[in-house]
Amino acid sequence: MGKHAEWRKDAKKARRKRIRQSIAKNKHDLEEKERQQREQSPTYIQLLQKHEQEEAFQKEEEARLRLKAEQRWLKIEEEAQKQWRELQKKLEEAREERIRQNLLIKLEWEREQQRLKKIKEAKEREREENERKQQLLEQEIENFIAHGGSTPEHLKQIIQMNPNKPTCPFFQKTAACRFRDSCSRNHIKPCVSRILLIPNFYSHYSLEQVETEHGDSSLEFENYETYTHFKEFFFDVLPELEKCGKIRQFKVCCNRESHLRGNVYVEYSSTREAVKGFRTFNGRWYGGKQLNVEFCNIDSWKSAICGLHSRKRCPKGSSCNFLHVFPNPHNLFHQADHDEHRSPRSTNRLESEERNWRWSESPERFTTTDDKKEKSKYEKYARNGTRPRRRSRTRSPGRRYSKSRSSSSRRESRKSRSCKKS
């Protein structure tokens, strides 16, 4: 590019600058002239005065509001200070009250600890005294079991469940009531007696009251099966019970009611033997359950046992409150049912006979013998509950049979005598 073009460019640039400056100066002069005219205008002067008055009023109003807010804040602060002082006063009073309450609680706690300590010492002395008395009682009982003598006085007491109520007739006769201890009548229990009661000792599925949709499940068992199971129980339990003393009566209930089901009554010949049996069997385990032995009174076995059950005529059936008992094998202890109406001489004779033949025919005989006739004979006896007739072992000289001959032999003898007469 040549020098003339550069000069021309710079000249145009300068010319544009001069034009802009001239326009700006004219604009400034015009604005200045308008300002001077506006300032000299009375309307503008009034507007300025009005703005000044508004600004002064606004400043005064702001000052007033600020003063008012400051006064309100001071009032709130004063109220807050007052509340704070009252709160501090209340806190101080509460602190003092709490300290006083803590002192009272501490004194009460110390008095309570002293009282509990005295009670604990009294209980400890009472426990030691009871242990000492218990040891003396155990020594008396052990001495009574070992050496006999009179029954200790503390064992001669009776326990009454409802002393002010009439006596329960069923409990008085059978020592068992369907309502148990919740009965509305009085149950009188002895501390010791010659008769032991072991509730629910014997158990068999046929005695359970289980009913299904097909009927009573106990009907699936025959009476013979149940009695066979009872005989096994009888010969298993009785020798163990006889280790404590002579047994006068042994009864096992076959009732299906819960308060009589499987109850076992054992009557010993003396209170000493009964106490020994109680100490031996109470708490022992048999058949997966723990035994709970109790003392009871049975004034008369005849009144306690349902007499219609043996003849299968009991109208109440399983709901009967009297004892339905299994007949003992070999008719053992049968004489105890009628001891109150029998002379002592006949009682001693029956007891001697029982000792002679009691265990001569053991239950093992019926499991090892091959004689089916003999087995069926004793099974029939077991079902009927009667003692089998036994031939006399002493035969009179010159006679082939004893007095208890059969009907066929008597017919043959009469026939032979008629032949001789003819």
C-alpha positions in Angstrom: 0.0 0.0 0.0 1.3 3.5 -0.8 1.9 6.4 1.4 -1.1 8.3 -0.1 -3.5 5.5 1.0 -2.2 5.6 4.5 -2.5 9.3 4.6 -6.0 9.1 3.3 -6.9 6.5 5.9 -5.6 8.7 8.7 -7.4 11.7 7.3 -10.7 9.8 7.3 -10.2 8.7 10.8 -9.4 12.2 12.0 -12.5 13.6 10.2 -14.7 11.0 11.9 -13.3 12.0 15.2 -14.0 15.6 14.6 -17.5 14.8 13.6 -18.1 12.8 16.8 -16.6 15.5 19.0 -18.8 18.1 17.3 -22.0 16.0 17.8 -21.1 15.3 21.5 -20.4 19.0 22.1 -23.7 20.0 20.6 -25.5 17.4 22.6 -23.8 18.6 25.8 -24.6 22.2 25.1 -28.2 21.2 24.5 -28.5 19.3 27.7 -26.9 22.1 29.7 -29.3 24.6 28.2 -32.2 22.3 29.1 -30.9 21.9 32.6 -30.6 25.6 33.1 -34.1 26.1 31.8 -35.4 23.3 34.0 -33.7 24.7 37.1 -35.2 28.1 36.5 -38.7 26.5 36.0 -41.0 27.0 39.1 -42.5 23.6 38.6 -39.1 22.0 39.0 -38.3 24.2 42.0 -41.6 23.0 43.7 -40.7 19.4 42.8 -37.3 19.7 44.4 -38.8 21.2 47.5 -41.3 18.4 47.7 -38.6 15.8 47.3 -36.6 17.5 50.1 -39.6 17.5 52.4 -40.3 13.8 51.6 -36.7 13.0 52.4 -36.8 14.9 55.6 -40.1 13.2 56.6 -38.7 9.8 55.7 -35.6 10.5 57.9 -37.8 11.6 60.8 -40.0 8.5 60.3 -37.1 6.2 60.2 -35.7 7.8 63.3 -39.1 7.4 65.1 -39.4 3.8 64.1 -35.9 3.1 65.1 -36.5 4.7 68.5 -39.8 2.8 68.9 -38.1 -0.5 68.0 -35.3 0.2 70.4 -37.7 1.0 73.2 -39.7 -2.2 72.4 -36.4 -4.2 72.3 -35.4 -2.7 75.6 -38.8 -3.6 77.1 -38.5 -7.2 75.8 -35.0 -7.4 77.1 -36.1 -6.2 80.5 -39.0 -8.7 80.5 -36.6 -11.5 79.4 -34.2 -10.5 82.2 -37.0 -10.6 84.7 -38.1 -14.0 83.5 -34.5 -15.2 83.6 -34.1 -14.0 87.1 -37.4 -15.7 88.1 -36.3 -18.9 86.3 -33.0 -18.9 88.1 -34.8 -18.4 91.4 -37.1 -21.3 90.6 -34.2 -23.5 89.6 -32.4 -22.6 92.8 -35.5 -23.5 94.8 -35.9 -26.8 92.8 -32.2 -27.5 93.4 -32.7 -27.0 97.1 -35.9 -29.1 97.0 -34.1 -31.9 95.1 -31.3 -31.8 97.6 -33.8 -32.0 100.4 -35.7 -34.8 98.7 -32.5 -36.7 98.1 -31.7 -36.4 101.8 -35.1 -37.7 102.7 -34.8 -40.5 100.2 -31.4 -41.4 101.5 -32.7 -41.4 105.1 -35.8 -43.5 104.0 -33.6 -45.9 102.1 -31.3 -46.3 105.1 -34.3 -47.0 107.3 -35.7 -49.4 104.7 -32.4 -51.2 104.5 -32.3 -51.5 108.3 -35.8 -52.8 108.2 -35.0 -55.3 105.4 -31.9 -56.3 107.3 -33.9 -57.0 110.4 -36.5 -58.9 108.4 -33.7 -60.9 106.7 -32.1 -61.7 110.0 -35.5 -62.7 111.4 -36.2 -64.9 108.3 -32.7 -66.4 108.6 -33.4 -67.2 112.3 -36.8 -68.6 111.4 -35.3 -70.6 108.5 -32.6 -72.0 110.9 -35.3 -72.7 113.5 -37.4 -74.5 110.8 -34.4 -76.4 109.6 -33.7 -77.5 113.2 -37.3 -78.4 113.7 -37.3 -80.2 110.4 -34.2 -82.2 111.4 -35.9 -83.1 114.7 -39.0 -84.1 112.9 -37.0 -86.2 110.4 -35.2 -87.8 113.3 -38.5 -88.6 115.0 -39.9 -90.0 111.8 -36.8 -92.1 111.2 -36.8 -93.3 114.8 -40.6 -94.0 114.4 -39.9 -96.0 111.2 -36.9 -97.8 112.6 -38.0 -98.6 116.1 -41.8 -98.1 116.1 -43.6 -96.8 119.1 -46.4 -94.3 119.3 -47.1 -92.0 116.4 -45.5 -88.5 116.8 -48.0 -85.9 117.9 -47.3 -83.6 115.0 -48.3 -86.3 112.6 -51.7 -86.9 114.2 -53.2 -83.6 113.0 -55.8 -83.3 110.2 -56.0 -80.8 107.3 -59.3 -79.2 106.4 -59.7 -77.4 103.1 -63.0 -75.6 104.0 -63.4 -75.8 107.8 -66.7 -73.9 107.9 -68.4 -75.9 105.2 -70.1 -79.4 105.3 -68.0 -82.5 104.7 -67.8 -83.7 101.1 -69.5 -87.2 101.1 -67.6 -88.5 98.1 -64.2 -87.4 99.4 -65.1 -88.8 102.8 -65.8 -92.2 101.3 -63.2 -92.5 98.4 -60.6 -89.8 99.3 -61.1 -88.3 95.8 -63.4 -85.7 94.5 -64.0 -84.6 90.9 -63.7 -80.9 92.0 -60.4 -81.6 93.9 -59.3 -78.6 96.1 -61.8 -76.2 94.5 -64.8 -78.1 95.9 -67.3 -76.0 97.8 -67.4 -78.6 100.6 -64.8 -79.5 103.2 -62.1 -82.1 102.4 -60.6 -83.6 105.5 -57.1 -85.0 105.0 -55.0 -86.8 107.6 -51.3 -86.0 108.1 -50.6 -89.8 108.4 -52.7 -92.9 108.1 -52.4 -96.6 107.3 -53.7 -96.0 103.7 -51.6 -94.6 100.9 -53.2 -93.1 97.8 -51.2 -92.8 94.6 -53.3 -90.9 92.1 -53.2 -91.9 88.4 -50.5 -94.5 89.2 -51.9 -97.2 86.9 -52.4 -96.1 83.2 -53.8 -97.9 80.2 -55.1 -96.6 76.9 -58.5 -98.3 77.4 -59.1 -96.1 80.5 -58.5 -92.8 78.6 -61.6 -91.0 77.5 -60.6 -90.5 73.9 -63.4 -90.3 71.3 -62.7 -90.1 67.6 -65.0 -89.6 64.6 -65.4 -93.4 64.4 -66.4 -93.8 68.0 -64.9 -94.4 71.4 -61.3 -95.5 71.0 -61.4 -97.5 74.3 -63.7 -100.0 72.6 -60.8 -101.2 70.6 -59.6 -103.1 73.7 -61.2 -106.1 75.2 -61.7 -106.4 79.0 -59.4 -109.4 79.0 -56.5 -107.4 77.4 -56.9 -104.6 80.0 -57.0 -107.1 82.9 -54.0 -108.9 81.5 -52.1 -105.6 81.5 -53.3 -104.9 85.0 -52.0 -108.3 86.2 -48.6 -107.4 84.9 -48.8 -104.1 86.7 -50.0 -105.9 89.9 -47.2 -108.5 90.0 -44.6 -105.8 89.1 -45.7 -103.2 91.8 -46.9 -105.4 94.7 -43.5 -107.0 95.6 -41.9 -103.5 95.7 -44.7 -102.2 97.9 -44.4 -105.1 100.3 -40.8 -104.2 101.0 -42.1 -101.5 103.3 -44.4 -103.7 105.3 -47.4 -106.0 105.4 -50.2 -105.0 103.0 -53.8 -105.5 104.1 -55.5 -104.1 101.1 -54.5 -103.2 97.5 -57.1 -101.6 95.1 -56.6 -100.2 91.6 -59.3 -98.1 90.1 -60.5 -98.7 86.6 -62.7 -95.6 86.4 -62.4 -93.3 83.4 -62.9 -90.1 85.3 -59.8 -88.0 85.7 -59.9 -87.8 89.5 -60.3 -91.6 89.9 -58.5 -93.0 86.8 -55.7 -95.3 87.7 -55.8 -94.4 91.5 -54.0 -97.0 93.6 -54.9 -97.5 97.3 -52.5 -99.4 99.5 -53.4 -100.2 103.1 -50.6 -101.3 105.4 -51.1 -103.1 108.6 -49.6 -100.2 110.7 -49.1 -96.5 110.4 -45.3 -97.0 110.7 -45.2 -99.2 107.6 -47.4 -96.6 105.7 -45.0 -93.8 106.7 -42.1 -95.9 105.5 -43.9 -96.5 102.2 -44.6 -92.8 101.8 -40.9 -92.0 102.3 -39.9 -94.7 99.9 -42.3 -94.1 97.0 -43.1 -90.4 97.1 -41.2 -88.7 94.2 -40.1 -91.9 92.6 -40.5 -92.5 88.9 -42.6 -95.3 87.3 -43.6 -95.6 83.7 -42.2 -92.2 82.7 -44.1 -90.2 85.4 -43.3 -89.1 88.9 -45.4 -90.6 91.7 -47.3 -88.3 94.1 -48.1 -90.3 97.3 -50.8 -89.1 99.7 -52.2 -90.3 103.0 -56.0 -90.9 103.1 -58.7 -92.4 105.2 -61.1 -95.0 104.0 -63.5 -95.8 106.7 -65.1 -98.7 104.9 -64.0 -100.3 101.7 -67.5 -101.7 101.2 -69.0 -98.1 101.1 -66.1 -96.8 98.9 -66.3 -99.5 96.2 -69.2 -99.5 93.8 -71.0 -102.9 94.4 -72.9 -102.8 91.1 -69.7 -102.5 89.0 -68.6 -106.1 89.8 -72.0 -107.3 88.5 -71.9 -104.9 85.5 -75.0 -103.1 86.6 -73.7 -99.7 87.5 -76.2 -97.2 86.0 -73.6 -94.3 85.9 -70.9 -96.1 84.1 -67.7 -94.1 83.7 -69.2 -91.1 85.5 -69.6 -93.0 88.8 -68.0 -91.3 91.8 -67.4 -94.5 93.6 -64.5 -96.9 93.1 -64.6 -99.3 90.2 -61.7 -101.6 91.0 -60.0 -104.4 89.2 -60.3 -107.8 90.9 -57.0 -108.8 92.3 -55.3 -111.9 90.9 -55.8 -115.0 93.0 -58.5 -113.0 94.9 -55.7 -111.5 97.1 -56.6 -109.2 100.0 -60.3 -110.3 99.6 -60.6 -110.8 103.3 -59.9 -107.1 104.0 -63.2 -106.2 102.3 -65.2 -108.0 105.1 -62.8 -107.6 108.1 -65.3 -105.4 109.8 -67.9 -108.2 109.8 -65.5 -111.1 110.5 -64.1 -112.5 113.7 -60.3 -112.2 114.4 -59.9 -116.0 114.3 -61.3 -116.3 110.8 -59.3 -113.4 109.6 -56.0 -114.9 110.9 -57.0 -118.2 109.3 -57.5 -116.6 105.9 -54.3 -114.7 106.2 -52.4 -117.8 106.9 -54.0 -119.6 104.0 -53.1 -116.6 101.7 -49.4 -116.8 102.9 -49.3 -120.4 102.0 -50.6 -120.3 98.4 -50.2 -116.6 97.5 -47.1 -116.8 95.4 -47.2 -120.6 94.7 -48.7 -119.9 91.3 -46.6 -117.1 89.9 -47.6 -115.2 86.7 -44.6 -116.7 84.9 -46.4 -120.1 85.0 -49.0 -118.9 82.5 -46.3 -117.7 80.1 -44.1 -120.8 80.0 -46.6 -123.7 80.3 -48.0 -125.3 77.2 -51.2 -126.5 79.0 -53.9 -124.4 77.3 -56.6 -125.8 79.5 -54.9 -124.7 82.6 -54.3 -121.3 81.1 -57.9 -120.9 80.0 -59.2 -121.9 83.4 -57.2 -119.1 85.1 -58.1 -116.6 82.3 -61.7 -117.3 83.0 -61.1 -116.7 86.7 -59.4 -113.5 85.9 -62.3 -112.2 83.9 -64.9 -113.2 86.5 -62.8 -112.1 89.5 -63.6 -115.2 91.6 -61.2 -117.5 93.3 -60.9 -121.0 91.6 -61.9 -124.0 93.6 -58.9 -126.1 94.6 -59.0 -129.7 95.6 -58.0 -130.7 99.0 -54.5 -132.0 99.3 -55.3 -134.4 102.2 -57.4 -137.4 101.1 -59.2 -139.6 103.7 -58.1 -143.2 103.8 -60.2 -145.6 101.8 -61.7 -142.8 99.6 -60.4 -141.9 96.2 -61.7 -138.3 96.1 -62.1 -135.6 98.6 -65.4 -134.2 99.7 -65.5 -131.6 96.9 -66.2 -134.2 94.2 -67.6 -133.3 90.8 -71.3 -133.8 89.9 -70.3 -136.7 87.5 -68.6 -138.6 90.2 -71.6 -138.2 92.5 -73.9 -139.4 89.8 -71.7 -142.5 89.2 -71.7 -143.3 92.9 -75.5 -143.0 93.1 -75.8 -145.3 90.1 -73.5 -147.9 91.6 -75.5 -147.8 94.9 -78.8 -148.3 93.0 -77.3 -151.3 91.1 -76.2 -152.9 94.4 -79.7 -152.5 95.9 -81.3 -154.1 92.9 
